[in-house]
Amino acid sequence: MKRGISIGALLLAAVFAQGCATKHYGRQDALTPSEKDQLTCRDIDLQSAAARDFIDRVNKESEFSGLDALAILIDFGIGNQIERSAALESATKRLEELRELGNAKKCGAAAV
C-alpha cells in the first residue's frame, strides 16, 4: 500500500514539474474589427514595433537555461518548442495584419 502511494506521489510530482519546466511567452492577439477601424498610421507603427519587440523577447527568453534542462528530462523539450512556435506565430500573424492594415490605409513604409 505504501509503495502504491509513493509511486502515485512520484507521478504527481513529475506532472507538476513538467508544468513548471515549460516556458510561457504569452500571445499577440489578432486585430479586432474596432482596432482596424480606429488605428491611425502612427498607432499601426507603434503596434508593429511592439510586436517586433515581443518576437525579440521570445527569442531571447528561449535561449537555453536550467529550465530547459529540466524540460528535456521530462518531455524532451517538446513543450518549450511548441510554446515558442505558437508565440512567434501569433506575433507574425499580428505583424502581417498590421502591414495589411497599413497598406489599406495608405500609411507608407514607416508604418509597416
Secondary structure as a PSIPRED ss2 file (coil, helix, strand):
# PSIPRED VFORMAT (PSIPRED V4.0)

   1 M C   1.000  0.000  0.000
   2 K H   0.000  1.000  0.000
   3 R H   0.000  1.000  0.000
   4 G H   0.000  1.000  0.000
   5 I H   0.000  1.000  0.000
   6 S H   0.000  1.000  0.000
   7 I H   0.000  1.000  0.000
   8 G H   0.000  1.000  0.000
   9 A H   0.000  1.000  0.000
  10 L H   0.000  1.000  0.000
  11 L H   0.000  1.000  0.000
  12 L H   0.000  1.000  0.000
  13 A H   0.000  1.000  0.000
  14 A H   0.000  1.000  0.000
  15 V H   0.000  1.000  0.000
  16 F H   0.000  1.000  0.000
  17 A H   0.000  1.000  0.000
  18 Q H   0.000  1.000  0.000
  19 G H   0.000  1.000  0.000
  20 C H   0.000  1.000  0.000
  21 A H   0.000  1.000  0.000
  22 T C   1.000  0.000  0.000
  23 K C   1.000  0.000  0.000
  24 H C   1.000  0.000  0.000
  25 Y C   1.000  0.000  0.000
  26 G C   1.000  0.000  0.000
  27 R C   1.000  0.000  0.000
  28 Q C   1.000  0.000  0.000
  29 D C   1.000  0.000  0.000
  30 A C   1.000  0.000  0.000
  31 L C   1.000  0.000  0.000
  32 T C   1.000  0.000  0.000
  33 P H   0.000  1.000  0.000
  34 S H   0.000  1.000  0.000
  35 E H   0.000  1.000  0.000
  36 K H   0.000  1.000  0.000
  37 D H   0.000  1.000  0.000
  38 Q H   0.000  1.000  0.000
  39 L C   1.000  0.000  0.000
  40 T C   1.000  0.000  0.000
  41 C H   0.000  1.000  0.000
  42 R H   0.000  1.000  0.000
  43 D H   0.000  1.000  0.000
  44 I H   0.000  1.000  0.000
  45 D H   0.000  1.000  0.000
  46 L H   0.000  1.000  0.000
  47 Q H   0.000  1.000  0.000
  48 S H   0.000  1.000  0.000
  49 A H   0.000  1.000  0.000
  50 A H   0.000  1.000  0.000
  51 A H   0.000  1.000  0.000
  52 R H   0.000  1.000  0.000
  53 D H   0.000  1.000  0.000
  54 F H   0.000  1.000  0.000
  55 I H   0.000  1.000  0.000
  56 D H   0.000  1.000  0.000
  57 R H   0.000  1.000  0.000
  58 V H   0.000  1.000  0.000
  59 N H   0.000  1.000  0.000
  60 K H   0.000  1.000  0.000
  61 E H   0.000  1.000  0.000
  62 S C   1.000  0.000  0.000
  63 E C   1.000  0.000  0.000
  64 F C   1.000  0.000  0.000
  65 S C   1.000  0.000  0.000
  66 G H   0.000  1.000  0.000
  67 L H   0.000  1.000  0.000
  68 D H   0.000  1.000  0.000
  69 A H   0.000  1.000  0.000
  70 L H   0.000  1.000  0.000
  71 A H   0.000  1.000  0.000
  72 I H   0.000  1.000  0.000
  73 L H   0.000  1.000  0.000
  74 I H   0.000  1.000  0.000
  75 D H   0.000  1.000  0.000
  76 F C   1.000  0.000  0.000
  77 G C   1.000  0.000  0.000
  78 I H   0.000  1.000  0.000
  79 G H   0.000  1.000  0.000
  80 N H   0.000  1.000  0.000
  81 Q H   0.000  1.000  0.000
  82 I H   0.000  1.000  0.000
  83 E H   0.000  1.000  0.000
  84 R H   0.000  1.000  0.000
  85 S H   0.000  1.000  0.000
  86 A H   0.000  1.000  0.000
  87 A H   0.000  1.000  0.000
  88 L H   0.000  1.000  0.000
  89 E H   0.000  1.000  0.000
  90 S H   0.000  1.000  0.000
  91 A H   0.000  1.000  0.000
  92 T H   0.000  1.000  0.000
  93 K H   0.000  1.000  0.000
  94 R H   0.000  1.000  0.000
  95 L H   0.000  1.000  0.000
  96 E H   0.000  1.000  0.000
  97 E H   0.000  1.000  0.000
  98 L H   0.000  1.000  0.000
  99 R H   0.000  1.000  0.000
 100 E H   0.000  1.000  0.000
 101 L H   0.000  1.000  0.000
 102 G H   0.000  1.000  0.000
 103 N H   0.000  1.000  0.000
 104 A H   0.000  1.000  0.000
 105 K C   1.000  0.000  0.000
 106 K C   1.000  0.000  0.000
 107 C C   1.000  0.000  0.000
 108 G C   1.000  0.000  0.000
 109 A H   0.000  1.000  0.000
 110 A H   0.000  1.000  0.000
 111 A H   0.000  1.000  0.000
 112 V C   1.000  0.000  0.000
